Each structure stands twice: as structure tokens, then as C-alpha cells.
């Protein structure tokens, strides 16, 4: 899910007036502690530290964590990961508390990321973290 697709979905919701039929919540920023319920500490530290202007310092880690062409470094990468993960975990909490029947995280669904590796423009596996939250109240 590339950022321009998220903007496109957002603009469609606005332009068609669909937002009037929804309750819209601003996601919290997931903490490193929340993200390391699945991902390795060193991978999350890497995502927090890397920026377009310091990539040359992280060449070895970029290869190790599969960051580069398919999963580029961009300004705000870590915050993007925090918001997409925080949105999905918050949606799972709402479902668990029966505060909503349906929850959609337009900026989420980034399920290709592995424990210590980005893949397919997915840096943090928010789906896995959301499932962990759902399993607190629902059996498999």
C-alpha cells in the first residue's frame, strides 16, 4: 500500500461524502513496545533511526532488513509505521470492546513485513499485531 493510494482512498471518501456515514478516529502512534510484540528490537530501532539523509550510514542494515528499492526510505517512515500500526491495533481494541461492528484502517493492511524484514512496501506487520489484540478476547 503506497502512500498515494492512501491519499486516493481518503479523497474518494471525502468527495463522495462517505465520511458522513462513518465515525472517523485519528490513530494513536504505536509505540516501539507495541511493534516489538512481533518485530525484533533491532529492526524497530533501525526503522526509528534511518532517514533519507543518513542512509549511507546504514548500508549493511538496509540489506539485512530488506529496505531499499521495494521498500524505500522516506521522510516520516517511522511515523507512518506508528500510525498504520496504531490505527489497526486501535480498531481491534474497538472490536474487542464491542464499540464498533466494523472497523477499517485505510492506511493499514501492511501484512508482508516479517519479524526483521520489510517486504512489498510493508515495514511493520500491523495485521499480525491487530490479530494479537483480537486474540485477547476471541479464541482462534
N, C-alpha and C positions, 0 to 999 in steps of 0.2 A: 504494500500500500504506500505509494509515493505521496508526498505532501500535496502535490497539485490535485490529486484525486480526492483528498480530504476536503480541500477548498471547494472543489466542484460539488461534492455531496452537500456541503454546507450551503453553497449558493443555491442549489436546487431546492433545498428545504425552505430557504428564505423566499425565493422568487415564486414558488408555488404556494406559499402560505402554509405549508405543512407544519411549521413550528407552532402554529396556533393550536394544534391538536395534540401537543406534547407538553410534558414537563421537561424542561431542559436544565441540566445541572452542570456546573463548572467542575471539572475533575480536580481532585487534590493531586499534588505531586507525590507519587510513590517515593518512599524513602529507599535508600540503599538496602536497609534491613528487609524491607518488603521484597525487593527484587532478588535478594540473595536467598530467598526461600526456594528458589530453583537455580539461579545463576551463581557461578563461582564469585567469590570476593574479588579476586584479581581481575576478572572480566568487567565487573561493575566499576571497580576503581579505574580501569582503563577507559571505559566509556565516560566517566566523570572527568577525566583528565585531558583527553585528546580534543584538539580543535584544528581547524584548517591551518592556522598559523604555527602549530607546533608538531605537525605530522612527521617531519623529518627526524624528530627525536624518538619516534615510536615505530620505526620501520619493522623491527623484529616482532613487536606485539601486534602490529597490523596484520602481518602474515599469520601469526599464531591464532588470532581471533577472527580471521577471515573478513577483515574490514578493508575496503578499497573500492574496486570497480562496482561490484554488485551491491555493496553496502557502503556508500561513500560517507566520508566525514563532512559534516556541515555545521555551520554555526547553530547552536541550540540543540545539538544532537541529544545530549543528556537530558535536557528539559523535555524534549519530545518523548524520550523513553519514559520519563517520570509521568508525564501527562497521559500517554496512551495506556500505561500500566495502571496508574491511579484511577483512570476512568473505568477500566474494566473491573478492577477489584471493587470499586465503589458500587458498580452495577450489581455485582454478585452479592454484596452486602445488602443492597436494597431488595434483591430477590429473596435472600435468606430471611430477612425481617418482614417479608410479605408487604413491603412498602410500594412495590410495583409488580405488575404481572409480566410486563415486557420491558426489557432494557436493551438499548443499542448504544454501542460505543463506536461512532463513525471513525474515530482516529485509532481504533484498535485492530484486533484480529491479526496480530503480527506473530503468527504461530510457527514460523520456520526457524526462529532462533533456537540454538541449542544451549546447553549449560554454559559453555565457554566459547561460543562462536555465533557470529551473525550470519544470516543467510537470507537471500531474496528480499532485501530491504527490511528485514526483520532483525532488530537488535536485541529486544527483550521479548520473551515469550509470555505475553500478557494473558493469552488463553490458558496456559498451564497454571499461571498464578490465580486466575479467576476460578478455575476448577478447584484448586486447593481451598479457596474460600468457600465455594459451594459445598465441598465435602465436609465442612464443619457441621452442616445441618442436614445434609442429604446423603444417604448411602449410595454406593456405586450401583 
